[in-house]
Amino acid sequence: MNYQKALKELREKLIISQQELADLLGVSYNSVNRWENGAYAPTIKVKRKLAQLFKENDIKLEEYDDGRE
């Protein structure tokens, strides 16, 4: 899964900053920044929270599938 583009689209749709998304997910700003830069991927716990946010905001994750994971 390519979280870089999916997270950016989510933030743009919600009109929030990386810090605000971090607060929403209960993680640090650095974590969100690293996910968007492709340095790391979210943990399973965070992926569950993200899945709900993607679903609520009509973002289809299949569009971001890069064959990994």
QUICORRA-V84555 format. One record per helix or strand. SS is the DSSP state (H for helix, E for strand). FROM is the first residue (numbers start at 1). LEN is the number of residues. If there is no record, write none. Layout:
<<SS:FROM:LEN> <SS:FROM:LEN>>
This chain:
<<H:3:12> <H:18:8> <H:29:8> <H:44:13> <H:61:4>>
